[in-house]
Amino acid sequence: MLKRRKIGTANLEVTELGLGGAPMGGFRATISEAEATALCQRHGVELGAAAMQFPLFHPAVCSVIPGAIGASEVKQNVACLSAKIPVELWSELKREKLLDPNASTPN
């Protein structure tokens, strides 16, 4: 079973394989949750929003199914999925080797 951890303030959990679904391959630098949160905040983005939206850029992915226990978590999930994320965030993640340079992103 894959180890899971909570991210951000939305009580989201992801596997430790990467940013919500990034494939492993030795291209990623190591970053703590606090550092990832700070990086996202520099771009005005919640870490949970980036984690939920990232897999959707890949052409083989058509949906993300986040879990929700109640109405408040459904609202949080909708907010994460509809948040505007500047392309500069994805560029910085690639530049810092936190994403594969060939990963599907808006830029």
C-alpha positions in Angstrom: 0.0 0.0 0.0 1.3 3.5 -0.9 2.0 5.8 2.0 -0.4 8.8 2.0 -0.1 12.3 3.5 -2.3 15.3 4.0 -1.5 18.4 2.0 -2.6 22.0 2.2 -5.5 23.3 4.4 -8.3 21.5 2.5 -7.6 18.2 4.3 -6.6 16.6 1.0 -4.5 13.4 0.9 -2.2 12.3 -1.8 0.3 9.5 -2.2 3.9 10.3 -1.7 4.7 9.5 -5.4 4.6 13.1 -6.3 2.5 16.2 -6.6 -0.8 14.3 -6.5 0.1 12.1 -9.4 3.4 12.9 -10.9 5.2 9.8 -12.1 8.4 8.8 -10.4 11.6 8.8 -12.4 14.4 10.5 -10.5 13.7 13.9 -12.0 12.1 15.4 -8.9 14.0 17.3 -6.2 13.0 16.7 -2.6 10.7 19.3 -1.1 8.8 19.4 2.2 5.1 20.2 2.4 6.0 23.5 4.0 8.3 24.4 1.1 5.7 23.3 -1.5 3.0 25.3 0.3 5.3 28.4 0.3 6.1 28.0 -3.4 2.4 27.8 -4.3 1.6 30.7 -2.0 4.2 32.9 -3.9 1.9 32.4 -6.9 -1.3 32.9 -4.9 -2.3 29.3 -5.2 -3.3 26.7 -2.6 -1.2 23.5 -2.7 -4.4 21.4 -2.8 -5.5 23.3 -5.9 -2.3 22.6 -7.7 -2.3 19.0 -6.7 -5.9 18.5 -7.9 -5.4 20.3 -11.2 -2.0 18.9 -12.2 -3.2 15.4 -13.3 -5.9 17.0 -15.5 -3.2 18.5 -17.9 -2.2 15.1 -19.1 -4.1 14.1 -22.3 -4.9 10.6 -20.9 -6.6 12.0 -17.8 -10.2 13.1 -18.2 -11.2 13.5 -14.5 -10.0 13.6 -10.9 -12.2 12.1 -8.3 -11.5 13.8 -4.9 -13.1 12.3 -1.8 -15.5 14.3 0.3 -17.1 13.5 3.6 -19.6 16.3 3.6 -20.9 19.4 1.8 -18.0 21.6 3.1 -15.4 19.3 1.5 -17.3 19.2 -1.7 -17.2 23.0 -1.7 -13.5 22.9 -1.0 -12.9 20.4 -3.9 -14.9 22.6 -6.3 -12.9 25.6 -5.2 -9.6 23.8 -5.7 -10.6 22.5 -9.2 -11.9 25.9 -10.3 -9.0 28.0 -8.9 -7.0 30.1 -11.4 -3.4 28.9 -11.4 -0.8 31.1 -13.2 1.4 29.3 -15.7 4.4 30.7 -13.8 3.7 28.2 -11.0 4.1 25.3 -13.4 7.2 26.9 -14.9 8.8 27.3 -11.5 8.0 23.7 -10.6 9.8 22.5 -13.7 12.7 24.9 -13.3 13.2 23.7 -9.7 13.0 20.1 -10.9 9.8 19.4 -8.9 8.1 18.4 -12.1 9.4 16.5 -15.1 10.3 19.2 -17.7 8.2 17.2 -20.2 5.1 17.0 -17.9 1.9 18.2 -19.4 1.2 21.7 -18.1 -0.5 24.8 -19.6 2.9 26.3 -20.6 
